[in-house]
């Protein structure tokens, strides 16, 4: 039961952490860095992304950690994606879920093939909606809507020097249209999320990190202090880190024939 709760809420945020706030405040050099990154990333034809999401749930007597790892290979035009996901309870211990997915744009639709526990599940989505939920769509919003963005120095990611930019995302503009997010979306619960971006001189984003702990706790607590709590669990951490690479050099792939035949 506990794992099902975690997975349901994790899936909600992975789809929801796409939109950022307004009222951006940046210095001139930081503005130029973000604009360069937006221009560079918008022209990509392909890239890979490796993400790690750490979710810590706690109450008065227990602490539970869930780790979600995902590897993605993405082509932009036409859209094509291959990803693998692994969910573990504890840091590097028991694997409780694993899946693989292919997605391919054809005739204005994105056709997906989910492989889990040996079975293949096929589905189709509107191309604009599906692509808008992927990694690059999130990045565009982070780059254009950061509040209080600051250049805080340089670091190396996999041996490549990058400028580190930090900022704040307004919670009410980050969430999707689901009823569970209504209090935050309407501003009844005021929460923010912090973000870090690692950006090269050429404008490639090598990594982003978002701390959505307050956002997730805000969703659980709601606006009414007299309301019954969902349960006695709260988020001790909800942090996603995504590292990007293989810019325009992702090896092409085809959806395996056996996957198409099994769908």
VMD Tcl script that draws the C-alpha trace (Angstrom):
set ca {
  {0.00 0.00 0.00}
  {2.74 2.45 0.93}
  {4.63 1.79 -2.32}
  {1.48 2.38 -4.37}
  {1.00 5.76 -2.70}
  {4.59 6.75 -3.42}
  {4.41 5.66 -7.05}
  {1.13 7.47 -7.67}
  {2.42 10.74 -6.24}
  {5.78 10.35 -7.97}
  {4.07 9.90 -11.33}
  {2.03 13.02 -10.65}
  {5.05 15.21 -10.09}
  {7.06 13.79 -12.99}
  {4.24 14.94 -15.28}
  {3.59 18.16 -13.37}
  {7.01 19.68 -12.85}
  {6.80 21.26 -16.26}
  {5.57 24.79 -15.81}
  {7.39 27.58 -14.03}
  {6.41 31.01 -12.69}
  {6.61 34.60 -13.88}
  {8.05 37.87 -12.54}
  {11.61 36.91 -13.41}
  {14.45 38.86 -11.76}
  {17.91 38.37 -13.28}
  {21.17 40.22 -13.73}
  {22.21 41.05 -17.28}
  {24.89 38.32 -17.45}
  {22.49 35.68 -16.12}
  {19.83 36.75 -18.61}
  {22.30 36.33 -21.46}
  {23.33 32.86 -20.20}
  {19.72 31.70 -20.02}
  {18.84 33.16 -23.43}
  {21.87 31.44 -24.99}
  {20.83 28.14 -23.44}
  {17.26 28.51 -24.67}
  {18.50 29.16 -28.22}
  {20.98 26.27 -28.19}
  {18.66 23.68 -26.67}
  {15.76 24.62 -28.96}
  {17.86 23.67 -32.00}
  {18.78 20.19 -30.81}
  {17.94 17.26 -33.04}
  {18.69 14.59 -30.43}
  {19.98 14.14 -26.89}
  {20.13 11.69 -24.01}
  {19.03 12.31 -20.44}
  {19.74 10.36 -17.25}
  {17.65 11.27 -14.24}
  {17.62 10.32 -10.57}
  {14.69 11.21 -8.34}
  {15.00 10.78 -4.59}
  {11.78 10.63 -2.56}
  {11.96 10.46 1.22}
  {8.72 9.93 3.14}
  {8.63 10.15 6.91}
  {6.39 10.17 9.96}
  {7.09 10.18 13.69}
  {8.51 6.67 13.71}
  {9.59 5.74 10.17}
  {11.53 7.02 7.18}
  {11.20 5.41 3.74}
  {13.34 6.25 0.69}
  {12.38 5.56 -2.92}
  {14.79 6.11 -5.82}
  {13.62 6.42 -9.43}
  {16.20 6.14 -12.22}
  {15.39 6.88 -15.85}
  {17.51 6.84 -19.01}
  {16.08 8.52 -22.11}
  {17.20 8.81 -25.73}
  {15.23 11.44 -27.65}
  {14.98 12.55 -31.28}
  {13.06 15.76 -31.86}
  {11.78 15.92 -35.45}
  {10.00 13.67 -35.95}
  {9.76 12.82 -32.28}
  {11.09 9.44 -31.21}
  {12.03 8.27 -27.72}
  {13.34 5.22 -25.90}
  {13.54 5.12 -22.12}
  {14.17 2.71 -19.30}
  {12.98 3.25 -15.73}
  {13.90 1.48 -12.51}
  {12.30 2.08 -9.11}
  {14.05 0.98 -5.92}
  {13.05 1.03 -2.26}
  {16.01 2.37 -0.31}
  {19.16 3.76 -1.89}
  {20.46 1.05 -4.20}
  {18.60 -1.90 -2.70}
  {15.37 -3.66 -3.68}
  {14.06 -3.08 -7.23}
  {10.27 -2.92 -6.98}
  {9.39 -1.81 -10.49}
  {11.08 -1.61 -13.90}
  {9.75 -0.70 -17.31}
  {10.86 0.24 -20.79}
  {9.06 2.40 -23.33}
  {9.35 3.30 -26.98}
  {7.51 6.26 -28.51}
  {7.29 7.32 -32.13}
  {5.53 10.22 -33.86}
  {3.41 9.27 -36.89}
  {0.53 11.11 -38.58}
  {0.21 13.75 -35.87}
  {0.09 11.20 -33.06}
  {2.71 9.73 -30.74}
  {2.38 5.95 -30.53}
  {3.82 4.43 -27.36}
  {4.80 0.89 -26.45}
  {5.27 0.18 -22.75}
  {7.09 -3.00 -21.77}
  {6.60 -4.15 -18.19}
  {6.77 -7.61 -16.59}
  {7.16 -9.12 -20.04}
  {3.96 -7.58 -21.45}
  {3.63 -4.83 -24.07}
  {0.95 -2.14 -23.78}
  {0.34 0.15 -26.76}
  {-1.32 3.56 -26.68}
  {-1.54 6.76 -28.72}
  {-1.53 10.45 -27.72}
  {-1.79 13.79 -29.43}
  {1.74 14.75 -30.48}
  {1.67 18.24 -28.98}
  {0.40 17.02 -25.61}
  {2.83 14.12 -25.31}
  {5.93 16.00 -26.47}
  {5.04 18.89 -24.16}
  {5.52 16.60 -21.17}
  {9.08 15.60 -22.08}
  {12.41 16.87 -20.77}
  {13.06 19.69 -23.26}
  {9.64 21.24 -22.67}
  {10.45 21.49 -18.96}
  {13.83 23.06 -19.69}
  {12.36 25.80 -21.88}
  {10.11 26.89 -19.05}
  {12.89 26.76 -16.49}
  {15.03 28.98 -18.71}
  {12.37 31.61 -19.37}
  {10.49 31.80 -16.07}
  {13.04 31.58 -13.26}
  {12.61 34.09 -10.46}
  {15.64 35.59 -8.68}
  {18.03 33.80 -11.07}
  {21.71 34.14 -10.13}
  {25.04 33.11 -11.60}
  {26.74 31.44 -8.62}
  {30.00 30.23 -10.20}
  {31.33 27.37 -12.31}
  {31.55 23.60 -11.85}
  {32.52 20.66 -14.02}
  {30.06 18.01 -15.17}
  {31.77 14.94 -16.63}
  {34.91 17.01 -17.23}
  {33.11 19.90 -18.97}
  {33.06 23.37 -17.38}
  {29.60 24.88 -16.83}
  {28.15 28.02 -15.27}
  {25.82 27.28 -12.37}
  {22.58 29.29 -12.31}
  {20.14 29.05 -9.40}
  {16.59 30.34 -9.11}
  {13.09 29.86 -7.73}
  {9.98 28.46 -9.43}
  {6.56 29.63 -8.23}
  {4.55 26.63 -7.09}
  {1.17 27.87 -8.30}
  {2.44 27.97 -11.88}
  {4.25 24.62 -11.76}
  {1.32 22.31 -11.20}
  {-1.02 20.72 -13.71}
  {-4.81 20.82 -13.93}
  {-5.43 17.87 -11.59}
  {-7.83 18.44 -8.71}
  {-5.17 17.42 -6.17}
  {-3.13 20.49 -7.16}
  {-6.02 23.00 -7.04}
  {-5.11 24.73 -3.75}
  {-1.56 25.41 -4.97}
  {-2.65 26.43 -8.48}
  {-5.16 28.91 -7.05}
  {-2.62 30.37 -4.64}
  {-4.33 29.10 -1.47}
  {-1.15 27.23 -0.56}
  {2.02 29.25 -1.20}
  {4.99 27.04 -2.06}
  {8.04 27.37 -4.27}
  {10.66 25.00 -5.67}
  {14.36 25.74 -6.08}
  {16.29 24.87 -9.23}
  {19.92 24.72 -10.37}
  {21.07 24.68 -13.99}
  {24.55 23.83 -15.26}
  {25.09 25.60 -18.62}
  {28.14 25.52 -20.92}
  {29.58 28.52 -22.73}
  {27.91 27.26 -25.92}
  {24.54 27.14 -24.19}
  {24.20 23.39 -23.63}
  {22.49 22.44 -20.39}
  {24.48 19.63 -18.84}
  {22.30 19.16 -15.77}
  {19.33 20.49 -13.88}
  {18.31 19.83 -10.29}
  {14.95 20.69 -8.80}
  {13.96 20.46 -5.14}
  {10.17 20.10 -5.01}
  {9.89 19.01 -1.37}
  {7.82 22.03 -0.29}
  {5.61 21.73 -3.36}
  {4.76 18.11 -2.64}
  {4.08 18.75 1.04}
  {1.88 21.70 0.04}
  {-0.17 19.43 -2.17}
  {-0.66 16.95 0.67}
  {-1.51 19.49 3.37}
  {-3.94 21.64 1.34}
  {-5.23 25.07 2.31}
  {-7.53 24.15 5.20}
  {-5.62 23.74 8.49}
  {-8.69 22.06 10.03}
  {-8.94 19.42 7.31}
  {-8.22 15.79 8.07}
  {-4.68 14.91 6.91}
  {-4.34 12.32 4.16}
  {-2.22 10.28 6.55}
  {0.66 10.94 8.94}
  {3.35 10.79 6.23}
  {5.12 13.87 4.84}
  {7.91 14.45 2.35}
  {11.37 14.71 3.87}
  {12.79 15.20 0.35}
  {11.65 15.21 -3.25}
  {14.64 16.05 -5.42}
  {15.16 15.32 -9.12}
  {18.52 15.61 -10.88}
  {18.74 15.15 -14.65}
  {22.02 15.03 -16.62}
  {21.99 15.65 -20.38}
  {24.45 14.56 -23.08}
  {24.95 13.07 -26.56}
  {23.84 16.38 -28.07}
  {22.93 15.66 -31.72}
  {24.89 12.39 -31.54}
  {22.36 9.87 -30.19}
  {22.62 6.63 -32.21}
  {19.45 6.03 -34.20}
  {17.20 3.17 -33.11}
  {14.10 1.38 -34.34}
  {11.28 -0.07 -32.29}
  {12.02 -3.82 -32.18}
  {9.78 -5.93 -34.40}
  {8.90 -8.20 -31.49}
  {7.59 -5.20 -29.53}
  {5.39 -4.08 -32.42}
  {4.10 -7.61 -32.94}
  {3.27 -8.04 -29.24}
  {1.37 -4.74 -28.95}
}
mol new
graphics top color blue
foreach p $ca { graphics top sphere $p radius 0.5 }
foreach p [lrange $ca 0 end-1] q [lrange $ca 1 end] { graphics top cylinder $p $q radius 0.2 }
display resetview
